Structures are given as C-alpha cells and as structure tokens.
Amino acid sequence: MFANLVRYPIENDLLQWESKVVVRDHEEAPRLFVRLKLTGTEFPIFDTIPFVRIGSVSARFVDIADDRTSVKAYFDTAPPARGRIEFGYDDQVLLRFPRGFTRAQVARLDEARLPPALRYQGKLFGPRG
C-alpha cells in the first residue's frame, strides 16, 4: 500500500521494545520464553501472518493486542546476543526498531523461585554477566 510514497521498512524513534523471560504453557506443559513487547504505533490485524525477528531468529508466536497498540512476540530459542528487531507480515518487513536488541536488556526471572524443570534460563542466554 502506497509503496511509491512510503519506504519500508519504517524506522522511527517512536518504535520501542522491552523484553523479559516469561513462563507460558505450550503443548500442555509450562516452558520458558523470551517475550518481546513492541509498542509505538498501531499494529493492524490482517489476514496474513505477522512475524517478529531478531536478526535471523524468528519468534515462535506473535500476538497483536486487541487494541492494536502492542505486539507480544515469544521466542523459545536463544535470541542472538545483539540484533535488529523487525516486524512484518508474511515475508515483508514493515517496521525496523531503531534501538537494537541486546540480551543484557532482557529481564530474567528469579531462578530460585522457579520449579526445577524450568531452571534453564542459562541455556537461553548463557551465564549471567
């Protein structure tokens, strides 16, 4: 839409993200995911599949909020230590977040409060530094 007027991907300082480790049920069992929350614009809902990626690693799940003001992307594999965050549909990147991803900015869970089966944050990130 308006391809001759708008250059994609759009990169704007209004686009922000925050990230933390969360527990989410998957295949009838709790699992750890790195959740990336994207804000700063309206995220439309189309009849195509949205994606979020950090570098070459794509999120397993992407949920657009009902009010369309945020996106939550869930990664079940280790994101790269650093990388560009991109959002789009199908194979077209529409948004690129100017502040790059770094693992150091991901809020972790308190390992001592997790059940033993979920004490594997180190596998997602490596040892705390």
C-alpha positions in Angstrom: 0.0 0.0 0.0 1.4 3.4 -1.0 4.6 1.7 -2.0 5.7 4.6 -4.1 5.2 7.1 -1.2 6.4 5.1 1.8 9.8 3.4 2.1 9.7 0.1 4.0 10.9 -0.8 6.5 9.9 2.2 8.5 12.4 3.1 11.3 11.2 5.7 13.8 12.2 6.6 17.4 8.6 6.1 18.5 9.1 2.4 18.0 10.1 0.9 21.3 10.6 -2.6 22.8 11.0 -4.2 26.2 11.8 -7.8 26.9 11.7 -10.4 29.7 11.6 -14.1 30.3 8.1 -15.5 30.9 6.5 -18.8 31.6 3.9 -19.8 29.1 2.0 -23.1 28.6 2.9 -24.9 25.4 1.9 -28.4 24.4 0.3 -28.9 27.9 3.4 -28.0 29.8 5.0 -24.8 31.1 8.0 -23.5 29.2 10.3 -20.5 29.3 10.0 -18.0 26.5 11.8 -14.7 25.9 8.9 -12.2 25.4 9.5 -9.1 23.3 6.8 -6.4 23.6 6.7 -3.9 20.8 5.0 -0.5 21.0 5.0 2.9 19.4 2.4 2.6 16.6 -0.9 0.9 15.7 -0.3 -2.7 14.6 -3.0 -3.6 12.2 -4.6 -7.1 12.1 -4.6 -8.5 8.5 -5.5 -11.9 7.1 -1.8 -12.7 6.8 0.7 -14.0 9.4 2.6 -11.4 11.4 6.2 -12.1 12.3 8.9 -10.6 14.6 12.5 -11.5 14.3 15.7 -10.5 16.0 18.5 -10.8 13.4 17.7 -14.2 11.7 15.8 -15.7 14.7 12.0 -15.6 14.4 9.5 -15.7 17.2 7.5 -18.9 17.7 4.3 -16.9 18.5 3.2 -13.4 17.7 0.2 -11.9 19.4 -1.2 -8.5 18.4 -3.2 -6.9 21.2 -6.9 -6.4 20.7 -6.5 -2.6 20.9 -3.6 -2.9 18.4 -1.2 -0.8 20.4 1.3 -3.5 21.1 2.7 -6.8 19.9 4.0 -9.6 22.1 6.4 -12.0 20.4 7.6 -15.2 22.1 11.0 -16.8 21.4 11.6 -20.4 22.5 15.2 -20.4 21.3 18.1 -18.1 22.3 17.9 -14.8 20.5 21.2 -13.5 19.2 23.4 -11.6 21.7 22.7 -8.5 19.5 20.4 -7.9 16.6 17.9 -5.8 14.7 14.3 -6.2 15.6 11.9 -6.3 12.7 8.1 -6.7 12.4 6.1 -7.5 9.3 3.6 -9.8 7.6 4.4 -12.9 5.6 7.8 -12.1 4.1 7.6 -8.2 4.0 9.4 -6.3 6.8 7.3 -3.2 7.6 9.0 -1.9 10.8 12.6 -1.9 12.0 13.2 -0.8 15.6 16.0 1.7 15.9 17.2 0.5 19.3 18.8 -2.8 18.6 18.3 -5.9 20.8 20.8 -6.9 23.3 20.4 -9.9 25.7 21.6 -7.7 28.6 18.3 -5.8 28.4 16.1 -8.9 28.9 14.7 -9.1 32.5 15.2 -12.6 33.9 13.1 -14.5 36.3 14.3 -15.3 39.8 15.8 -18.7 39.3 15.3 -19.7 42.9 11.5 -19.3 42.6 11.2 -21.4 39.5 10.4 -25.2 39.8 13.4 -27.3 38.9 12.1 -28.2 35.5 12.1 -24.5 34.5 15.6 -23.6 35.7 17.2 -23.3 32.3 17.4 -19.6 31.6 21.2 -20.0 31.3 20.5 -22.1 28.2 18.6 -19.2 26.6 21.3 -16.7 27.5 24.4 -18.2 28.8 25.6 -17.4 32.4 24.7 -14.1 34.0 27.3 -11.5 33.4 
